[in-house]
Structures are given as C-alpha cells and as structure tokens.
C-alpha cells in the first residue's frame, strides 16, 4: 500500500495551487481527480481581479488583456458605467493555466492520478487509509493528511466531519471566440430576477473570448432556458451570430461565506469546499489562491511538529468577520426578487452618495482577508 504525506482530492485551481506549494516543500503528495484531464469540465468563468494579479504572478499567455470598464444594468436595462484607471480584471485561459499548474506539480514530485474517485477513508491511529476508485478497480493508499478540494458539494468534508455548504447558486455560461464586437474589453452585469434570481447575468469580453452566462438559485429558475433567453436579449449590445461556441461551463457556487469548521487532525478543506467564495460577487479565484497558500503553510508546519494547535490558525471563524457586510448584501439580493424593487435599488445606487459603493464592490481590493502571515507577491513558476 503506497504511503503519502498528503492526499489532495480535486484538481481545480485550489487543489493544484496547494499541490504545487506542498511539492515545492518536498512533501510526498498524491493529487486525485475524477476527470481524465485538468482542462476538462471547467466550472469557473476565470475572471481574476487586480488584487489577485498583483499578489500572484500568473503567466501572461494564460491571461486575456486587462479590463477597465464595468457596466451594470437594471431589469429595464438602465445602465451605470464604472471605469477604473487601473487594470482591474483579466480573464484567465483556465484550461492552459490548469495544465501549466499541473506541469509544475509534476516537476515538484507530485504524483497525479486522473480518472479516479475518492471512495471514503478509514482512520487509524496516526494515519488514514483512503479508497480510490477507477472504472476498473479500487486501490487503497495511506496518508497522514487528507485535503478536500472537491468542490461545493464536498464528499471529503462530510467524511472528515467538517462543515459543508448549504447555500449555493447555480451558474451556466457559454464561451465564444471569433466574435465581431467593436467595443473595448468590458464586463457587463445584468440584474434581472427572472433570468438570474438572487444573482446576475453577465457578458464578459476581453478582445479574444466572450463569456455569456447566468446565475441564480436553482429552485427559482431553469438555467438552460434562462441562458438561451439572455443570449437573445443581448442583440442590442452584441451579435453572437457567427461566433464560435467553444465551451459550455456550469456548476454550483457556494455563497454562504467561508465555513467555520474547515480543519481537524485528519484533514482540511480549500477552495469551494471550504466556502471560500465572495458571498456577494461569487468570485472565488482570489479566496482560492489565498486560502490554498495559507493551507500549504499550515499543513507543512502541522506535519513537521505534529501539534494539533497549529490547525487553530486554519479556522473559518478567523475569516468570517470580513464577510459580514457581503453576507447581509447577499441576503438582501436573495430577497430582491421583484423587478420594481430591484429597479428602485438600482436607481438609488446611481445617485452620487451610493455610486462609490458600486465602484467599491467591483474595483475595491477587499476580498478574502489576509491571514496572519502576510502574503507577499510570489511567482507561479
């Protein structure tokens, strides 16, 4: 039976970032994912904010051009345009980026097991025995520590007895290339309780790729029907006829804030599994990178010292206070299901005293809070 110091379930951005850092520390790491390739079935739009781009050095060929402009629309299509003098967003080419991350993991000695599912584990005195299933067989491996990077509906979280996500929205989007659009790179966000109840619809364009999507509470809308309706309604802004549809993405997005209990002596959670997503904007890439980097430091110290007190520094309670205002705004947005109510709120936001609030939501550096170790800019490769 193979022995590892850390087994990571899930090879999305969170799992890859963590595996990369632990491999760099010389730990024996096994990275597992049910997909046969990391660039398959990508769920995220991949919009990186300025704060993430400033603190993490991503390869240029995996990023689109900078975006400065955001336009917010009311249910009746009134518009509020916000412009920043800085490079606020860049859309990641997530397939190539994931592949680049995986390559770096492999160079650091991480063992990669694709097309493999986590089948549960048994806890022994000082280690775990984990069952890994493929289509043809099952195998057992031993590890000192287990990490759940397996998404919003994390099985690892349940098996470890950690907190699980209970509030999620569903997102669905189409990705286009060869689009004839004369405008500058931009992000268009639409408030519409029919098309996107409790969240928004979006059109993101960076000069090469266009992302057209809807998101909302699954019990309140049909994502596929809403996406088709939204695509037709965009004709006043952009013509999608003739563009090449290259990918359809979708998945569940936790919006209840970072979970409280995300670590114990047997393992911990990162990324969506930990609820590390902005409750209001549903942006998860910045929290993902920061929490995974923090997890790498905690795991390394815990395995070296064997002191369970180290894990107290990896508690959702340390981070949730930063999300208080966004959690309240999330609840307000959740209950704003009437077009007239949303329209009135939009008109209010357009007034000078409140316009700065909208600017801060889109362009402010507030996202996942800094952890106790100050995070310095670090290269990916």
PyMOL commands that set and color helices and strands:
alter all, ss='L'
color gray80, all
select helices_A, chain A and resi 13-24+50-55+60-62+94-107+155-160+218-220+223-236+271-274+285-305+308-313+317-335+339-350+352-363
alter helices_A, ss='H'
color red, helices_A
select strands_A, chain A and resi 3-9+29-32+47-49+56-57+69-73+79-83+89-91+111-113+117-123+128-133+138-148+168-177+186-190+201-205+210-216+244-254+263-264+267-269+378-379
alter strands_A, ss='S'
color yellow, strands_A
deselect
rebuild
show_as cartoon
